Amino acid sequence: MAESDRRLAAGVPPAAGGAVAFLAGFGCMAAELTAVRLLAPHFGDSAYVWTNVIGVILAALAVGAWLGGRAASRAVVHAVVAWVCLFAGVAIAGAPWIAQPLGAWLVPGNLPLDAAMPSMIRGSLAATVALFAPAMVALGALSPLLVTGIVRRGGDVGRASGAVAAAGTLGSLVGTFAATHWLVPMAGCRATLAIAGACLVAAAVVVAAGRRRAIGAAIAGLLAASALLPHGPMRPPAAGERLVAEVESRVQYLQVLRTAAAPARIRLAINEGLDSFHSLAIDGSCFTGGAYYDWHALAPLLAGDGRRPDGLRALSIGDAAGTLRRVYAAVHPGAEVDAVDIDAAAMRLGDEHFGGPKAAGRRYVVDGRVFLARSPERWHVVHVDAYAHQVYIPAHLASVEFFRAVHERLESGGVVACNVGALRRDDPVLARIAASCRQVFGNASALLLPASRNALLVARRGAPIAPARLADRVGAGERFDNAADEAAWRALVAAAADGAWFEVGASSPVLVDDRPVLDLLLARSYLDRGDPAVATVCEGRQPAAEAEMAAFRARQRNDWSAVLAAVAGSAEATAYLRELAGDARWSLRQLRAAAAEYTAGLAGADEASTARVRGKLANLAVDIDALDRAEAVAVRNGGVALAFCGVLVGLVIAASWRRASS
């Protein structure tokens, strides 16, 4: 056979080339959009994870295009196209079987959420390279191979490249909508990747011949059938918990988990979960053990200067499984609470697994901002507890424009109550959201919640709130069937009335819709702990007794910066000042500094103080151990990501050298 005849035989018919490009585009885009959903149970689906996934895939496609261009000039194109599609399909379909053990290794489930962000960001990079980069390098090579193959069959180069690009784009379009709106919600991300892999192997069948076509068809059928195989939970439950339900919704990955120890705690966890929750219920109680939902039940009393408004109506934005409505039903019987959440699956899980009475009201599955723009209703209280990507407050639900919409929907004297993650009074996220709220309402007060990573931010339409009026409610009004719940509510009201509130946001820049910087601020808040790892130096002139009183009063207000300032201003260090400083450092998550403060305070402490501080040190050691694990995992994951990238680059260089020398 003449050389021209052999090159013609090695080509790809135009129709077959278009079909391969369409199927490859479908598989590539479906896999790219599903990749984050596959990784979310271990790494979350934050903007950083999305960036890692998109960045790795784009880089892999670029490398593949370069390799494909080099291979196209020498290869028997139709054979190479078949092998490339086969490899990519098997790799993508096999990714879910590796993702679970790889993700559990890269981000162990016993890490604390507030220290795990570096581990998750670096781990998601490593996982994306390992799971998807090889397949995407292969898919990137297809375009130059297909164009070359069509030209060898006598096609025009311009028409060939246009046809391949158009078919691939159409396939990507179909893959985009199919994965997001149909495949993932209906079948799950693991089945979606199996289907994407089967489509890519089907593309290999299009250009294969003889026995290879039959073998390829069998492999495609097996991959498609593997979508029906059980995989087990995407993220196994932590020790001491039982998985009650698992759902991949259109929005996120959800788990309902129940503890074995009594009283049982049921929590709704999204994406990576770790030690956090988005809804919570405790058997035998209408409350959540002091979690922020209980504190939000104070909002109607703040709207009515200590009294519940007549005909109380509230709106819960980010209602999830309905924990707030459950608390309202007990604390404010007869109140109507309208619920808004973007994820219908979260509401459905609340109905199925979070029992107990819930406040009456209508429910809406829609974005909270869109709902406010379209609803003509008014409420006495608007609760905002909306989070995206686990720890991130959606920027459009924290801007000046959002708070204007809330203001318009509140009755005169009504309040907006926001759940904001914060550890200290000067937290950058809390300050900026409060500043945006203050610009609209003219006031903004916050309360750092005890034993929590949360702050309650409240603003009132017409006049600032008067928390001191809550003292009139202690021991009055609400009655509960459960004596423990009644005592818990009285204690909570008393704690909220004692003056621990503080004005916030007066000097911070506001947030606006066209500059969504909350993700950056939150990363700064979580990553920059400012842990000095040493005890505070007492180099002031204030007598120790006065410094102790000042630090104690600041401790009562949860004003940790003021506690440390009082300690630093003392003329001498005392055991009690060191203990208060340790409490402050611990609350600020400056764990090593807290250990240094407690240890320094043991010298000269009396017997009772020594026993108390040693107990705190023992408990602190648990948190330090978790922090050490998180930091070690972050360092390891960075090395793993570099190693995986290095291996991939090495393989590419080896393939290029082999091609150049052949």
Secondary structure, 3 states (H helix, E strand, C coil): CCHHHHHHHCCCCHHHHHHHHHHHHHHHHHHHHHHHHHHHHHHCCCHHHHHHHHHHHHHHHHHHHHHHHHHHCCCCHHHHHHHHHHHHHHHHHHHHHHHHHHHHHHCCCCCCHHHCHHHHHHHHHHHHHHHHHHHHHHHHCHHHHHHHHHHHCCCCHHHHHHHHHHHHHHHHHHHHHHHHHHHHHHHCHHHHHHHHHHHHHHHHHHHCCCHHHHHHHHHHHHHHHHCCCCCCCCCCCCCCEEEEEEEECCCCEEEEEEECCCCCEEEEEECCCCCCCCEEEECCCCCCCCCHHHHHCCHHHHHCCCCCCCCCEEEEECCCCCHHHHHHHHHCCCCEEEEEECCHHHHHHHHHHCCCCCCECCEEECCHHHHHHHCCCCEEEEEECCCECCCECCHHHCCHHHHHHHHHHEEEEEEEEEEEECCCCCCHHHHHHHHHHHHHHCCCEEEECCCCCEEEEEEECCCCCCHHHHHHHCCCCCCCCCHHHHHHHHHHHHHHCCCCCEECCCCCCCCCCCCCCHHHHHHHHHHCCCCCCCCCCCCCCECHHHHHHHHHHHHHCCCHHHHHHHHHCECCCCHHHHHHHHHHHHHCCCHHHHHHHHHHHHCCCCHHHHHHHHHHHHHHHHHHHHHHHHHHHHHHHHHHHHHHHHHHHHHHHHHHHHHHHC
